[in-house]
Amino acid sequence: MDNKEITIHRYLVKKSIEGDREAQSEVYRLYAGAMYNICRRMMGEEEEAKDVLQEAFINAFQKIKNLKEADTFSAWLKRIVVNFCLNAIKKKKLLSTDIDDGYDIGEEEEEDYDYRRHQKERVMEALDKISEGCRTVLNLYVFEGYDHKEIAEILEISESASKAQYSKAKSKIRKILELENFNMA
């Protein structure tokens, strides 16, 4: 992002803080795609992701006056979106029954499985096929940058359960993608 874009973003966020609806609409247009991607990865279903995205933006614009620095808007909004996703998952009550403390972690591989070499759509499809708990932990760890201690606190699970879910998610996604590769050959 160049200085002109940064200045425009900062201006739009400041106008949004002041309650300018047109600026809020433009901010929504600028950030909705990236925030939708977070929702889609975490929720696993397109319609749920859209619903959570809308709720998160409504909440963000209601609370935007509490934002101290316009420069922190992106991180602030991302945190709201992630929290709304987590709350939606908790409401579904699947997470608490999905976390398995007894899963064997096994040894970490020297090099993490390279998700980037697969097309985005295939990875999204694979994410949709794994359990809610696995998908949530994987998203928080890989895409949102939380460590296992933070994930354990957020999800109210043990740190070892977070590690187990992450390991299980990697294994399941790897198998799904490898099976697809095998079927394509």
FIRO-733126 format. One record per residue (C-alpha): y, x, z; residue number from 1. Coordinates in steps of 0.5 Angstrom, whole numbers, plus 500, padded with zeros to 3 digits. Layout:
# residues N
node c2=Y, c1=X, c3=Z, k=NUM
...
This chain:
# residues 185
node c2=500, c1=500, c3=500, k=1
node c2=507, c1=503, c3=498, k=2
node c2=513, c1=503, c3=502, k=3
node c2=516, c1=497, c3=498, k=4
node c2=509, c1=493, c3=500, k=5
node c2=510, c1=495, c3=507, k=6
node c2=517, c1=492, c3=507, k=7
node c2=515, c1=486, c3=504, k=8
node c2=509, c1=485, c3=509, k=9
node c2=514, c1=486, c3=515, k=10
node c2=519, c1=482, c3=512, k=11
node c2=514, c1=476, c3=511, k=12
node c2=511, c1=477, c3=518, k=13
node c2=518, c1=477, c3=521, k=14
node c2=520, c1=471, c3=518, k=15
node c2=513, c1=467, c3=520, k=16
node c2=515, c1=469, c3=527, k=17
node c2=521, c1=465, c3=526, k=18
node c2=518, c1=459, c3=524, k=19
node c2=519, c1=460, c3=516, k=20
node c2=514, c1=455, c3=513, k=21
node c2=514, c1=459, c3=506, k=22
node c2=514, c1=466, c3=509, k=23
node c2=507, c1=463, c3=513, k=24
node c2=505, c1=460, c3=506, k=25
node c2=506, c1=467, c3=503, k=26
node c2=503, c1=471, c3=509, k=27
node c2=497, c1=466, c3=509, k=28
node c2=496, c1=468, c3=501, k=29
node c2=496, c1=475, c3=502, k=30
node c2=491, c1=475, c3=508, k=31
node c2=486, c1=470, c3=507, k=32
node c2=482, c1=473, c3=502, k=33
node c2=481, c1=479, c3=507, k=34
node c2=480, c1=474, c3=513, k=35
node c2=475, c1=470, c3=509, k=36
node c2=471, c1=476, c3=508, k=37
node c2=470, c1=477, c3=515, k=38
node c2=469, c1=470, c3=516, k=39
node c2=463, c1=469, c3=511, k=40
node c2=460, c1=476, c3=513, k=41
node c2=460, c1=473, c3=520, k=42
node c2=458, c1=466, c3=519, k=43
node c2=453, c1=466, c3=514, k=44
node c2=455, c1=460, c3=511, k=45
node c2=461, c1=459, c3=506, k=46
node c2=463, c1=452, c3=509, k=47
node c2=463, c1=454, c3=516, k=48
node c2=467, c1=461, c3=514, k=49
node c2=472, c1=456, c3=511, k=50
node c2=473, c1=452, c3=517, k=51
node c2=473, c1=458, c3=522, k=52
node c2=478, c1=461, c3=517, k=53
node c2=483, c1=455, c3=517, k=54
node c2=482, c1=454, c3=525, k=55
node c2=484, c1=462, c3=526, k=56
node c2=490, c1=461, c3=521, k=57
node c2=493, c1=455, c3=525, k=58
node c2=492, c1=458, c3=531, k=59
node c2=495, c1=465, c3=529, k=60
node c2=501, c1=461, c3=526, k=61
node c2=502, c1=457, c3=533, k=62
node c2=501, c1=464, c3=537, k=63
node c2=505, c1=468, c3=532, k=64
node c2=511, c1=468, c3=537, k=65
node c2=507, c1=472, c3=542, k=66
node c2=507, c1=478, c3=537, k=67
node c2=511, c1=484, c3=539, k=68
node c2=511, c1=488, c3=533, k=69
node c2=510, c1=486, c3=526, k=70
node c2=507, c1=492, c3=524, k=71
node c2=501, c1=490, c3=528, k=72
node c2=500, c1=483, c3=525, k=73
node c2=494, c1=485, c3=521, k=74
node c2=490, c1=488, c3=527, k=75
node c2=492, c1=482, c3=531, k=76
node c2=490, c1=477, c3=526, k=77
node c2=483, c1=480, c3=525, k=78
node c2=482, c1=480, c3=532, k=79
node c2=484, c1=472, c3=532, k=80
node c2=479, c1=471, c3=526, k=81
node c2=473, c1=475, c3=529, k=82
node c2=474, c1=471, c3=536, k=83
node c2=474, c1=465, c3=532, k=84
node c2=468, c1=467, c3=529, k=85
node c2=464, c1=469, c3=535, k=86
node c2=467, c1=462, c3=539, k=87
node c2=464, c1=458, c3=533, k=88
node c2=457, c1=462, c3=533, k=89
node c2=457, c1=461, c3=541, k=90
node c2=458, c1=454, c3=540, k=91
node c2=452, c1=453, c3=535, k=92
node c2=448, c1=456, c3=541, k=93
node c2=444, c1=460, c3=537, k=94
node c2=446, c1=467, c3=539, k=95
node c2=444, c1=466, c3=546, k=96
node c2=437, c1=464, c3=544, k=97
node c2=437, c1=469, c3=538, k=98
node c2=438, c1=476, c3=542, k=99
node c2=432, c1=479, c3=543, k=100
node c2=432, c1=484, c3=549, k=101
node c2=424, c1=486, c3=547, k=102
node c2=425, c1=489, c3=540, k=103
node c2=423, c1=496, c3=540, k=104
node c2=429, c1=500, c3=537, k=105
node c2=425, c1=506, c3=535, k=106
node c2=429, c1=513, c3=533, k=107
node c2=435, c1=512, c3=529, k=108
node c2=435, c1=515, c3=522, k=109
node c2=438, c1=522, c3=520, k=110
node c2=442, c1=518, c3=515, k=111
node c2=444, c1=511, c3=516, k=112
node c2=442, c1=506, c3=510, k=113
node c2=447, c1=506, c3=505, k=114
node c2=449, c1=499, c3=504, k=115
node c2=455, c1=501, c3=499, k=116
node c2=450, c1=502, c3=494, k=117
node c2=448, c1=495, c3=493, k=118
node c2=452, c1=490, c3=490, k=119
node c2=456, c1=486, c3=495, k=120
node c2=453, c1=479, c3=493, k=121
node c2=446, c1=482, c3=494, k=122
node c2=448, c1=485, c3=501, k=123
node c2=452, c1=478, c3=503, k=124
node c2=445, c1=474, c3=501, k=125
node c2=441, c1=479, c3=505, k=126
node c2=446, c1=478, c3=511, k=127
node c2=445, c1=470, c3=510, k=128
node c2=437, c1=471, c3=511, k=129
node c2=437, c1=475, c3=517, k=130
node c2=438, c1=471, c3=524, k=131
node c2=445, c1=469, c3=527, k=132
node c2=444, c1=475, c3=533, k=133
node c2=442, c1=480, c3=528, k=134
node c2=448, c1=478, c3=523, k=135
node c2=453, c1=478, c3=529, k=136
node c2=452, c1=485, c3=532, k=137
node c2=451, c1=488, c3=525, k=138
node c2=458, c1=485, c3=523, k=139
node c2=461, c1=487, c3=529, k=140
node c2=458, c1=494, c3=529, k=141
node c2=459, c1=496, c3=522, k=142
node c2=464, c1=492, c3=519, k=143
node c2=469, c1=491, c3=525, k=144
node c2=468, c1=498, c3=528, k=145
node c2=466, c1=496, c3=535, k=146
node c2=461, c1=500, c3=539, k=147
node c2=455, c1=497, c3=543, k=148
node c2=458, c1=497, c3=549, k=149
node c2=464, c1=493, c3=547, k=150
node c2=459, c1=488, c3=543, k=151
node c2=455, c1=487, c3=549, k=152
node c2=461, c1=485, c3=553, k=153
node c2=464, c1=481, c3=547, k=154
node c2=457, c1=477, c3=547, k=155
node c2=455, c1=478, c3=554, k=156
node c2=449, c1=481, c3=553, k=157
node c2=446, c1=488, c3=555, k=158
node c2=448, c1=494, c3=551, k=159
node c2=440, c1=495, c3=549, k=160
node c2=440, c1=488, c3=546, k=161
node c2=446, c1=490, c3=542, k=162
node c2=443, c1=496, c3=540, k=163
node c2=436, c1=493, c3=538, k=164
node c2=439, c1=487, c3=534, k=165
node c2=443, c1=492, c3=530, k=166
node c2=436, c1=496, c3=529, k=167
node c2=433, c1=490, c3=527, k=168
node c2=438, c1=487, c3=523, k=169
node c2=438, c1=494, c3=519, k=170
node c2=431, c1=494, c3=518, k=171
node c2=431, c1=487, c3=516, k=172
node c2=436, c1=488, c3=511, k=173
node c2=433, c1=494, c3=508, k=174
node c2=426, c1=490, c3=507, k=175
node c2=430, c1=484, c3=504, k=176
node c2=434, c1=489, c3=499, k=177
node c2=428, c1=493, c3=498, k=178
node c2=423, c1=487, c3=496, k=179
node c2=429, c1=485, c3=491, k=180
node c2=429, c1=492, c3=488, k=181
node c2=421, c1=492, c3=487, k=182
node c2=421, c1=484, c3=484, k=183
node c2=427, c1=487, c3=479, k=184
node c2=423, c1=493, c3=477, k=185
